[in-house]
Amino acid sequence: MVEKTTEEKERKIFENNGIKKIDDNFFQVKSVNSDKKSYDVKENKCNCMGYKLYKHGDKKSDRTCYHVEAVKLFKETQGIN
């Protein structure tokens, strides 16, 4: 389950067209805090600090961040697996 803050940020990125598709598994996602900054999301892994420090869940496979969640939402609406 994703935290409410993460959900709000993912929706903000999605609604502001902050996701650039490079290919089906690689995306550049803008930061919510800075228009000049973006993060790489590849195969549901992100290079942001939030993803690296995420501690909700027991396994590494449980890791997420709002960039990854925004990509999931984007892929869902675009019909990308």
C-alpha positions as CSV (number, residue, x, y, z in Angstrom):
1,M,0.0,0.0,0.0
2,V,1.3,3.4,-1.0
3,E,1.4,6.2,1.5
4,K,-1.0,9.1,0.9
5,T,1.8,11.7,0.3
6,T,3.4,9.4,-2.3
7,E,0.0,9.1,-4.0
8,E,-0.5,12.8,-4.1
9,K,2.9,13.5,-5.5
10,E,2.6,10.7,-8.2
11,R,-0.7,12.2,-9.3
12,K,0.8,15.7,-9.5
13,I,3.6,14.5,-11.7
14,F,1.2,12.5,-13.9
15,E,-1.2,15.4,-14.3
16,N,1.5,17.9,-15.1
17,N,3.0,15.6,-17.9
18,G,6.2,15.1,-15.9
19,I,6.9,11.7,-17.4
20,K,9.0,11.2,-20.5
21,K,9.0,7.7,-22.0
22,I,12.3,6.6,-23.3
23,D,11.2,3.0,-24.0
24,D,8.8,0.6,-22.4
25,N,11.0,0.1,-19.3
26,F,12.8,3.4,-19.1
27,F,11.3,6.7,-18.1
28,Q,12.6,10.2,-17.0
29,V,10.4,11.6,-14.3
30,K,10.4,15.2,-13.2
31,S,10.8,16.1,-9.5
32,V,7.9,17.6,-7.7
33,N,10.2,20.1,-6.0
34,S,12.2,21.3,-9.0
35,D,11.5,21.7,-12.7
36,K,15.2,21.4,-13.4
37,K,15.6,18.0,-11.8
38,S,14.4,14.6,-13.1
39,Y,15.0,11.0,-12.1
40,D,15.5,7.9,-14.1
41,V,13.0,5.0,-13.5
42,K,14.1,1.8,-15.1
43,E,12.3,-1.5,-14.5
44,N,10.4,-0.1,-11.5
45,K,13.7,1.1,-9.9
46,C,14.5,4.8,-9.4
47,N,17.8,6.6,-8.8
48,C,16.3,9.1,-6.3
49,M,17.2,9.2,-2.7
50,G,13.7,8.4,-1.6
51,Y,13.8,5.1,-3.4
52,K,17.2,4.2,-2.0
53,L,16.1,5.0,1.6
54,Y,12.6,3.6,1.4
55,K,11.8,1.5,4.5
56,H,8.2,0.5,4.2
57,G,8.1,-3.3,3.9
58,D,10.5,-6.1,4.6
59,K,11.9,-6.8,1.2
60,K,13.8,-4.8,-1.4
61,S,11.1,-5.8,-3.8
62,D,8.7,-3.7,-1.7
63,R,10.7,-0.5,-2.4
64,T,9.0,2.4,-4.2
65,C,8.9,6.2,-4.5
66,Y,6.5,8.6,-6.1
67,H,8.5,8.6,-9.4
68,V,8.0,4.8,-9.7
69,E,4.4,5.1,-8.8
70,A,3.9,7.9,-11.3
71,V,5.4,5.6,-14.0
72,K,3.1,2.8,-13.0
73,L,0.1,5.1,-13.4
74,F,1.4,6.3,-16.7
75,K,1.9,2.8,-18.0
76,E,-1.5,1.8,-16.8
77,T,-3.2,4.6,-18.7
78,Q,-1.2,4.0,-21.8
79,G,-1.7,0.2,-21.8
80,I,2.0,-0.5,-21.4
81,N,2.9,-3.7,-19.5
